[in-house]
Amino acid sequence: MKETFEFSLPLEEFRSLPVPVQGLDRKDIVLSDCFVDVNFLPPKLQEWLEVNPRVPKFTTKNKLAGTVAKGIVKTLQEEPERFALKNQGIYISVDSATYQKQPGGNGLLTLILTDKKRHGVINGGHTLRAILEAQDSSSSASAAYVRLHIYQLKDEVDIDMIADMAEGLNRSLQVDDPSLENLKGSFDQIKEVLKGKRGADQIAYQQGHTGNVDVVEVLTLCSLFNLNKYPNRRTHPYGLFGHRKAVLDTFLDDINSSDSAFGRILPKLHEILAFSERVQQVLAPELGKIKKSNRQKDNRIGSDPNKRDGYFISGELAELPLGFTYPLVAAFRANVCPEAWKKGQFKWLADPESLLQEYGKELATVVKQEYSDNKGKPAEVGRKEAAYRSCYNIITIALAERGNWQPQAG
């Protein structure tokens, strides 16, 4: 049974051109492009996914599953202003698309869908669901724009051609670098050291894996302790945030070198992963009231929807933005014994848990101040040297007060 779905979107710009397909008239398929404020996408659009061969997967709590989907949600929450740059957008087929200029220069786009076998989201279903998940029905989500690729289809376009188009778009995604490296066996050492340990099955080593922790995030957490690259208070790993390829390339260049930093770090990998969750668990009371977005409901770090069970530790935790987590965890690089490092080993100068318990509030104060200084943008905290430097100095002073500190290189 056919069903008509009509909705309108306010736009600043709208562009169209015919798609050249042999055997069809020039305007049987017209492709239009625009950027739309994510707040205006109607929730009902998720009911039009029949033309999409890749339906999003969900957890038992009806949240998107998989690292790619979770990454989309994180971008919307932590870096909404960059979403249009970091996301490929949503591809949608429609019966008609009508754009009318409005007073003031902007316009209104009206889309009509009439047949679920021909019209709907043919690619970008995960993006759509992530947008709806990041929104709150009672208020506006953070300012983010998504690109819409709109295919207007005449009746002459065969359904089989629509199916081919949808399948082709969903297969056109380039296999990402971590997936290729996983096939090469580059992560075998990681798998070996985590074998049999809590959370080992939570790591996604390639696209399509259902684990909740991206392997590049694992490598980034390891890189925070790389004394070869960040040996002292003069150098800090703020450049790692958001630079997936650089993190992966550094790992690949390093892992088989004669002075491998990761060779020292990997035996401590599970401890580092567990400790990163302990940081979030312990500091949630200090940071829980910070807003993750501009929503009016469930927008704070400590809100129930932002809590989850630990992957590598037991108990519940409030998941901090990565922009907070990285400088907090990186502070404990000061707690790595430089003498042991020179001998090819990774050892703590003091028990990191005791440091976290005693000095966690000071670390949280740094993050809160940086968050305020950077206009309430968690991702910017993760990019700023000041956050890493200040947190590192707190742990350095703590070790000195305890008599545990050792001067590091340089």
N, C-alpha and C positions, 0 to 999 in steps of 0.2 A: 504493500500500500504506500502510495506516494504521500509525502509530507512537505509542506512549505515552511522554510525557516528564513526569516528576513531580519536583518539587523543593520544598524548604521554605525559608522566610526568617524569621529572628527579627525581630520588630517591637515597637515601643512603642505604636503606635496603628493602628487600622484602621477605615475608615468605608465604608458601602455605601448605595446608593439605586437604585431602579429607573429605567430610562431610558424616558420616554414616547414610544412610536412607534405611530402609527396602524396598526391592523391586527394588532398583536401584543398578547399578554397582558402584564399589567403587569410580570411578572418574567421575560419571555423574554430581556431584556437587562438585566443589573444592572452598574452601574458602581461600582467600589470604588477608594478612594484610600489610599495609605500612603507613607511614606518608608522607604527601606531603605538600610542600609550597603552601599556599592558592592562591598565585599569579598565579599559573600555572593551576588552575581549569578553564576550558573553560566556558564562559557564555552560550554557546549552550546547556550545560548539563541540564539547567533548563527546556528545552523543552522536556526532557525525564522523565516526572513525572506521566505518565499514570498508572504505576504499583504501585503508592503510594496512599493509601487510605486517607492520610491526606495532602491535598494540602494547602500550606500556604495562610493565609488571609492577605489582604492588606488594607491600608487606602485609602482615596480618593486621596492622594498625591502619591500613588503607593509605600508606605513604608510598611514594615512588621508591622502587628498589633499584640497586645498582649504582656504581660510582658516577657514571655519566649523568644520570638523572639527578642524583644528589648534588653533583657539581653545578648543574643548572640552577637548582634551588639556592645553593650557596651564593652564586653570583648575583641572583636577584636580591638576596637578603643583604649581602655584604658589599657588593659593587654594582648597584643598580644603574649607576650612571655609565657603566661600561658594557652593559648587557647587549646593546645594539652592535657593538664591535666584536663581542666574543661569541655570539650565537648566530647560526646560519639562518634562523628564522623558521617560519611556518609556511608550508606550501598547501594551498587550498584550491580545490576546484569548485566552481560555482556555475549556476545557470546564467546569472547576469551580475555585472558590477557597474554601478552608475555613480559618477562623481560629479558633484555640483559645487561650484564656488560659492562661498558665503561672504557676507559683509566683513571687511577687515582683512581679506586676502586668503584666509583658510578655507577649507571646504569640508564637505560631508560625503562619505562614501557609503553607498547602500549596496549590500550583498544579498542575493537571493539564492537559496539552495532548495531544490525541489525533489531530488531523487537520491536516496542514500547509497544506491549502487553506482552513482555517477559523481556525486558531489560530497565534499567533506575534506577533512585534513588528510592529504595523501602523503605527507611527510612532515615531521615536526610534532608528532603526537606527544612525545616526551616533553618538548618545550612547552606546549600548550598546558599539559597537566602540571608542569612545574610552576608555570605562571599562576594557575588557579590555586595551587597549593600554597604559594607564597603570598597570595592575596588574602584579604580578610573581607568577608561579605558585608561587614558593617561599616567599613571605612576604606579609604584609599590606600593602596600599596605604595611602596617607595617609588619615586619617579624612575621608570625604566621604559625603554622603547624596544619593540621587537619588529623585525622586518616581515612583512607579508608578501608572499609570492602568489599571485592570484591568477588562476587559469580559468578564463571564461570559455565554456565549451558549448558549441552548437550541437543540435540533435544529431547532426551528421557524423559526429565523432563516436566511433564504435566503443562499446564498453570494454572490449578486449584491449583496445588501445589505451584506455584509461588505466586498466590494470597493469599493462606494461610500463606505463609512465610512472605509476606509483612504485612498482617494484624496482624500476631503474633508479629512481630518486633515493630509495631506501638503501640501495646497494652502492650508491655513488660515493658514500663516505670513505675517505681514504683510511686505510688501516693505519692506526696511530703507531708511533715509534715504540711505546712499551709493548704493544701486541707483537710487533716484529721481533723485539729483543727477547720476549718470552719464548717465541718459537726457536730462537737461537740458543736458548738455555742460559741466557745472561743472568737470570734471577735464580738459578738453581741453588746457589749458596744461601740465598735468603730462605728459600723453601726448606733447605736442610736444617738451618739453625732454628727454624720455627716449628719443625716437625714435632707433632705431639703436644705442642704448647697451646695454651688457651688463646683463641682468636686467630690461629693459623689459617682457618678456613674463611676468615673475614677479609683477607687481602685479595683484591682483584688484580690479576697480572696482565689482563688483556681485555679488550672490548667484549662485552657480552657476559663476562663473569658477574655473578650476583653478589660478590663480596662488597662490603660497605666501605672498605678502605683502599683507596687507589694506591698502587705500588709506588707511584711517584711521590705521594705524600709520605710514604714510609721512607723513601730515599731522602726526602727533604728533612725529616726528623733526624735521620742519621747525619746528614750534612751539617746540621747545627752544631755538631760536636767535632767537626773536622779541624784538628789543630794544625794540620799541614797548611790549610788555607786561611784559618782564623786563629793564629797562635796566641794572641794577646788582646789587651784592651784597645789597641789601635785599629783592629780590623773586626768587623762584625758581619754576620750573615744576612743582613737585611735585603741583599740583592737576590736571595733565593725565592722570595715570595712572588708567586705568579709566573715564575720562569721555569716551566716544566722541562723544556728541552735542555736548558743549561744544567739543570739538576741531573737529568738522565745522562747527558754527555759527560759530565764530570765523573759520575759513577762508572761509566763504561771505560773512560780513560784511566781511571784510578785502580779499578779492582784487580787488575793483573800486573800492576807496577811493582817494582822492588820495594817501594816505600809506601805501600797502599794504606791510606787512611781507613778505607772501608774494611780492609783486612783486620784492622784493630777494633773497629766499631761493631762489626757484625756479630761477634760472640756476645755482645751486650744488647743485641737488637731487641729481643723481647722485653728486657728490662727497660729500655728506652721507650718502647711503645706503651708499656704499662705505666711508666712514670709520666708520660705525656697525658694519659688519662687521669692519673692521680692529681696532676696539676689542675686539670679542669674540675675534678671532683672536690678538691680542697678549696679552691678559690671561687667556686660558684657562689658561696654566701657573700663574698666581697664584690663580685662583679655581676651578680644575678639581676640587679635592678637596671643595668644598662640596656638601652633599647637596641635591638638588632635591626629594626626598621622603623618607619614612621607610622606603622599601623597603630590603632588605638586599642587593640585587643590582642592578647597573647604575643606581644611584641618584645618582651624582655627575655634576656638570656635565661633567667631562672623560671620562665613560664613552663607549665607542664608540657605543652607541645614540643618544647626544645629539649626535653629530657629523654634520655635513653639508657638502656642497660650498657654497662661497659663491655667492650669487645675483648680487651686484654686483662681486665681486672673485674672483680666481682662488685656488685652493687650498682646503683643508679648514679648518673652524672648529668649535669647540664652542659651540653656541648658548646664550648666557646668558639667564636669565630677564629679561623686560622690566623687572622691578623693579630689576635691576642695571644693565641697559643704559641706561635713561633718565638716571639721575643721572650716570653715567660720561660719556655723550655730552654732556649738558647742561653739564658743566664747561667745555667748550670754547666756550661762549657768551662767556666772558671773553676769548677770543681773536679776537672779532669787532671790527674797527676801528670805534670810535664815530664818528670824523670821516667816514669813508666812508659809514657808515649814514645820517648826517644828510644826505648828498648823494644818497641813494637807491641806494647800492651796498652789496654784501656783499663785504668783503675780510677776509682773515686778518691779524692782527698778526704772526704767526710761522707757520712751517710746522707744521700740526697733527700730522703724522706724527712729526716730531722731538720735539715735546712729549710725544706718547704714548709714544715709546720711552724718553725720559728720566725721565718722571714717572708712568708707568703703574703701577709698583709701589705708589707712594704712594696713587694713586686706588683701587687694589684693596684696600689696607689699610683705607680708609674703608668700602668696601662690606662687607668681612668683619666689621668691627666693628659696623656697623649691622645686619647679618644676625644677629649674635650677640645684640645688644641687643634685637632684635625677635623673639626666641624661634625663630629659624630659619625665618622666613617671608619668602621673597624679595619677595612682593608688598608687604609692609609697608615694605620698604626703598624701593620706588618711590613710596610715599605720604608719606614722611617728609621734611620740609624739611631736617632736619639732614644727610641724605645729600647732597642737592643743594648745600647751602651749603658743606659741608666740601670736596667735590670742586671746586667753583667756586673756593674760596679757594686750593687747591693750584695751579691753573693761573694764577690772578692773581699769586701769589707767584713762580711760575716765570717769568712774563713780566717781572715787575719785576727779578728777578735777571739776566735776559738783556738788560734795557734796552729791552724791546719794549712794556711796559705803557703804556696811555693811560687816563686817568680817564674813566669812563663817566658817563652822565647821572645827576643826583641826588646 
